[in-house]
Amino acid sequence: MTSSESSYTRWETLKDDQVTVSDVQDALTPVTDDLWVAAACVDRFLSDEGVQRSLIELGIKRTNTAVDRCKEVLLLPSRAAGSSDAVNVPKELLSVYFNDTPEDAQLCQIRITLLERLDRLNSFAEICKELPVTKRDEEDKQGIDEEWEDDPWEEEGEASTIAHAASSIQPPIPLQEFLAEDILDMACFFASQEYFDALRTLLTYHSSCLWPYRFTILESIPCHSNPSDYRDFLPAYDAATDEELATPSRKWRSEEDWVESPEVQAALSQTKLPAEFEALHPSLANVPSQGSQLLSAQQLTSWYQNRVDQVISSTGMLDIALSLVQHGGSLGIPDLDELGEDLSLMTRLVYDIPQAWAQDDEDWTLARWRSMESSQVVRAYLVHSTADTVAKDISRLVMPYLFVLESRSERAGQPDPDLPNRLLHNYVLGAPLDIVAAIIEASKPTLLPPQRLIKNDEDVVRLALACLYGNNSLTEWMTMSRIFECLPAWDIGSSPEDEADEADATIASLGEFVTPSTAHPQRGPTDLLLFFKPLPVVSLSRALDILDVHLESGEMFARWNVPAPLRWFLQSAGNVTEQRAWANRMARRTGAAADKLGEMEDWESLLDDMLKLCGTNESGVRSAFGLLTEEEVSSIFFSGILSSGRFDIAKDLIYSKHSKLSLKASKIEDLCLAASHEFYDNASSANYKVGDMKLAYDCLDVPARSQQLTKERDFIEATSRLSSFNVMSRPGTPISPIEIRLTKDRLSLISRVLSSNADAYKHTQVILDLLHKLGFRDDVVAEVKTLAMISDAALQAEDFTRAFDTNQKMIDVVFKLRSSESSASEDPRLHEASEVCWLACFQLGRHPEFPDVEQKLTLFGRALELCPADKLNDILTPWRRLEQEGLEVRKERLADHSPRPKLAATKPVSSLQSRLNNLHVPTTPLINAEDAAALAGRAFSRVASNFPFRVGGREHSGSRGGQVRSRSRDESQRRLDGEDVSNQASRVLQRGIGWLLGADGES
């Protein structure tokens, strides 16, 4: 085997990772076939830079002979200069030559590929040279500070080891791929991985093939990348040419090789080479070229705008978008000013307000920003501001935005110098009071003009008035006072009367303006600002005086737990009813259970404040109760004490020598009566020992005793006693105190007591005392009527003895009235009392069950004496019949020498027998039981028809009445012991005619 053949065999058996520089020299140098050696050099891609370089250089060297032969061919036309085709001879000669000598054509093609590969190898070496420095910088940023890594005891060997480690850092792409891959793909890869140093090397030394695809490479850069890192790649604007600025390029070789000339390239393109040689010259990636034509200014602006939109929509990183625009502006790109302003303002909103992203569900985009109203932007800037930060936030966030708006309106030819103030004022009108206070404090007149947020004093006053009177706060009085203290104090001096009247009229109209109506339920701060806008300084100064009084009054209200919104003081300025109602609320709310005052000093302090509220200040401004007199306010205050139940405090205020309470005794008495009535009406229990009824009773002890107070105390005692009798308003519901007071005929209460209590008639004096306490102490007619009701109740219970005794008392009262010197014969009271008395006597006297004839005759006699003339005949008829019966009784008693005076003891059997003889008993004794009961009812109705009072004792207490009647029947049975009555007659008497004896049918 020859040495050449052994070289072929050796080269072909070597693997790429085994090839060394010596292998290249030993295996390829002895080979005499230049085409084979060049092809062997171009065929391999090695990972070692030095070996690859020696291989490329060897390949280029072995193509030199072919290049020389080609150049000699080009010299031929110069010898035939006279020929007419001399211009086209070089190209044609090369083309003919390449077709005739394909080996040289192939060698030239290989040479072009190796030259390009050598340029890439140089670029790769440059990239690797910069790579360790870049990597170390990144590690230093992420790792520990250098001062902590600096070890003074570090040895040189260790340092060299570290340096070797740094140099062994792997490149982003292996050398084989770097040489073989499409250069545009590599550039896009470096851009996407943010290997900007490597990308810079490619764009610098390979711009001829990458420049048409510069925007494709830029779009491969991630949107989150900082534009400062790839600023050199951004397109710039050349104002001189009004188009894109071309980027200067560099090459690794100062001179172009002969085979890279256009003539050789054209000749090779016309030469048909084997397919494997076409693959040696890789084409660029299949990406549409933007061309090498430079972009216009508008196209450059559009590219930056699109890039900004892409950055914001994909990452939301406004700082990156702003940096991109700023770099574009520094590169001369026109019409980016407004975009930069928007991004700058947006970055303030997003990054200077930490809570903005955390609490906002929608991403911030340019479209959203541009769709917002200016007032919405201002609110977005200050939505998370507090009272401590709002002034600074307005200065650093809102003010720049307002200045930008003003400058834009000027650039647009529509200047609006009031725009910043208007937007700021609108925000203040809708802000909470603590925010308003902070803004007003940052605008007070004592600050220098550049330091003030709102620089005009009148604007500050108008805003403060609108915000204070437009809010409904009931607790922020300290904040309102802070606002007032920051307002200017104008030295108006003594203004003419016309201006003062105009100011007062303005404030009065303001009260009407803030009063709710159907069209405007409530006026807000914005509405009030429209009202204050045209007011002159005089009216504003007057409004501040009134505001001072209103704030002081509002603090007093809040101190006593009856706060009112500030607008209330305007609404009630001319409404005495409203002022009186609030004074009552102040006096009574303070005494409520949750807000009870303790000592005397607390109540005196309340009185002092209430009296202050009805006064006038030095400026002539009336306070909250300015329409009420001191006496009226004192009365309201005293009523409040009474309503709280602090009667001890009330007494101390009345009788104290140093008390500021100046009320007449009659007024105090009226107030105590009114308070007692209120307690009484609200009482749930009638017992005057507990609850509201006790307060109603004790309240009457506060003033000195009087007839009216005694009468009211008696009535309360009567109410309590009525409740002890268990009087019901309806079944199961005891009568309430308010029902007792509202009863028009209070005598009916006596009737209800007698009807609901079977034994009540036995306590005549108790009933009469109840009558007196109900307000009938000196009313003789009422006393007579009450005695008549007691007598009727006793009669219903068949207690004839108490009925007769009660009638005797009634007769004594009537005759006492008749004998009175003050009573005339025509006195209607005497007439009414006599009418009641004779009817009661007549009813008891004719009762068939009343056994005492003498007492009955006495009653008939009194009835004859008192009745009118037209009733004499009605009374005389039964009186004569009773008198005849009396004569017979007396005759029998004389005959028998019996000392018993009672009819029941002398002739009960004969009377009973006469009734039995006239009685027709039916076969069945129960057949006519219902008719007998009806007959008994009709008989009793006829007896009581002339008596004006109805008592329901028999109806309501039938069981008790039955017991009484049974007891009466037993006594009658004992009186009939001497008579012989058959058992059958007794049963018939009990079943058929028991109504005659007052017994129930079942008995």
C-alpha positions, 0 to 999 in steps of 0.5 A: 500500500502506498503512502497516499492510500494509507492516508486515505484509509487513516483519514476515513477511519478517524472519528471527528472527536479523535481528530487532532492537528497532527492527524490533519497534517499527517493524514491529508498533507501527503495526499496529492489530490487537491480536490480530495483533500479540499473535500475532506476538509469541508466534509468534517465539522470538529468540536475543537476550534484549533483542529477545525481552524487547521483543517479549514486553512489546509483546505483553503491552501489546497485550493490555491492552485486551482485559483491560480489556474483560473486567474491565468485563464482570465489573462487570455482576453487581454492578449486579444484586446482588439476583439469586439467581445472583450468586455464579456470575455472574463465571465464567458472564459470562466464559465467555459473553463468551469464547464471544461474543468469541473474539478477547478469549479468544484475547488472554487466552490469549496474555497468559498465555503471554507472562507465563509466557514473561517469567518464563522470560526472567527466569530465563534472564537470572539463569542467564546472570548466574551463569554467567560466575562459575561458569565462571571458578571452574571454570577457576581450579580446573583452571588455573594459580594466580591469583598466576601469572596476575596480570600487573601490567603488564596494561593496562585494555584487555586487562582489558576484553577478558577481561571481555567474553570472560567475558561472552560465555560461551554459556549451557547452553541457547539462549534459543529452546529455553529458552523453548519446551521443557518446563520439567521436561525443562530441569530434568532436563537441568540436573541431569544436566549438574550445572548446579546454579545453573541448576537452583536458579533453576528450582526457586526461581522455578518451584516451582509446576510443578516441586515435584511432580516434585522426586524425578524431578529428583533422580534425574537428578543423576549418582550421582558428583556430590558431594552438597554441590553439590546439598544445597539440593535434598535433601529434609529432615525437619520434626520438628514435623510428622513429615514432609517439610519444604516448600521455600519458593518465590519468583516474579518478579512480586510479584502475580499477573496477572488472567488467571492467576486461577482464574476466568479460567483456568476460563472459558478452559478452558470456551471452545473455542479454535483448536488453535494456541492450545492449543499456546501453553501447553506441558504438562509432560513425560510423567512421573508426578508424585510429587504435591505431598504431603509424604513421611513420615519412613520414606519419606524414610529409604527414599529416602536408602537407595535413593539410597546403594545406587544410588551404590555399585552404579553408581559404587562411590564410598563417599565420595559415599554417605557424604557423602549420608548425612551431609547427610541426617543434617544435614537431620534424616532419621531412622534413618540412623545405622547406615547412616552407620556402615557407610559410614564403616567401609567408606570407611576400608577402601577409601580408607585402605588403598591396596592394597585396590582394586588387589588385590580382584577383587570390588567393595565393596558394602553387601551384601558388607560386611553379609555378612562376619563380624566377624573377616573385617572385621578381617582385611580392615582389616589384610591389607596391614599390615606390622610397621611399620604394623600398630599404627597401622592397628589404632588408626585402622582396627580400634579404631573398628570394634570400638567400633561393634560394642560400641555396637551390641550395647549398643543391641540390648540384648545387651551384650558388653564382651569382643567387641573383645578377643576379635576382636583376640585372634583376629587376633593368633593367626592373624598372622605372628610379625613382626606379633605382635611389633609388636602385643606391642610396642604393648601392653608394660606400660611404655606408658601404658594409653591407648597400649596396644593390649592393656591386660591383662598376663595377656592379653598373656602368654597371647597371646604364649605361644600364638603362640610355641609354636603356630608352626613357624618355624625362623628368626625367633628374633630376632622371638621374643626381641623378643616375650619382651622385651616381656612383663611380669616379675611379682615372684611371690616364693617361692611355696608348694611346692604352687603350684610343683608345680602350675605344673610339672605344668601345663607337663608337661601342656602338653608332652603337649597339644602332642604330635601325635596322631591326633585332633589332628595339630598344635595351633595358637595358638588351641588353645594359648590355650584351654589358657593361658586358665585358668592363674593368674599363678603358672603364667604366670610359670613358663611365662615362665621356661621360655620364656626357657630354650627361646628360648635353646636354640632360638637355640643350635640355630639357630646350629649349623644344627639349628633346631627349632620352639619346640613341640619343647622342650615335646614333648621335655621328658620324652623322653630318646630325643628329646633324644639324637637331637637332640644327635646331629643337632646334633653331626653336622649341624654337621660336615656338608660345608655347615656345616664348622667351621674352627678349634679354637675353633669346635668348643670353642664347640660343646662349650660350647653342648652342655654348656650345653644339658644344664644347669639355669638359676637357676630350676631349669628344665632346658635342651633336653638336661636329661635327658642327662648331661655325659658322654653329651653329650660322647660325642655331641659327640666322635662328631660330630667323628669323623663329620666327619673332623676327626681332628686336632681330635679329637686336640687335644681328647683331649691338650689340657690345657685341653680341656673334653672329659672322657672316659675312654680306653676310651670314646674307643676305643669311640667311635673304633671305632664311627665307624670301623665307620660309615665302613666300612659306608658306604664304596663302595670297599674301597680304604683309601687313598681315600674313607670307607674311608680315614676309617675307617682314619685314625679308628683313629689318634686314640686310643692304640694297643690290641689292638682297634684293631690288629685293626680296622686289620688288618681294613680292610687285609684288606678293601682287599686282598680288593678287589685280588683282584677278588672278585665278589659276583655277576657283574660286581659287586665285593664291597662292604665291608659284604658283607665285614663281614657275611660270617659265615664269613670263611674263605670269603673266602679260598676266593673269592680262590683260586677267582677268581684262578688264580695266587693259590695261588702266594703262600702268604704273602700269603694267610696274611697276609690270613688273619691280618688277617681276624682269624685271627692266632692261630687254628691251625685257620684257618691249617691250613684255609687251607693246605689250600685253597691245596694244593687250588688247587695240585692243581687247577692240577696244580702238585704241587710247590707242593701238596706244599710247602703240605702240608708247611707244614700238617703242620708247623703241626699237629705244632707244635700237637701238641707244644705243652705247652698242647695236650691230647689232647682239644683240639678244635682239634687234632682239627679241624686233624688232620682237615683235614691227613690228608684233604689229605695223603690226597687229594694222595697218591692223585692219579693224576697226581702222579708222585713216589712217594716224596713220595706215600708220605710224604703217606700216612705223615702221613695214617696218623699223623694219621687216626682209627683207623677210617680206617687201612684206607682209607689202607693199601690205596692205600699198599701198592699205591703201595709195591709200585709203588715197589719195582718202580721201584727194582728197574728203576733198580738193574738199569739203574743209572739215577740217575733216581728218578722214576716218570715217567722209568722206567715211563711207557710201560708204564703208558700201554701197559697203559692202551691195551691195556685200552682198547676204542676204538670205531669212531668215536672221538667216540661215547663222548666224553661218557661218558668225560668223565662218568667222569672227573668221577665219578673226581675226585669220589670222590678229593675226597669226603673233603676238606671244602673245594671250590675252583672253579678248574677250573670258573671258570678252565677256559682256564687249567686247560687251559693247565696240563694242556696243559703237563703233557701236553707234559712227559709227551710229552717223557718218552715220547721213547724209546717207539714209539707209533703216531700212531693211538694218540696220536689215540685217546688225545687224543680218547677217554681224554684225561681220564686225562691231564687234557686237554679232549676238544677238545684 
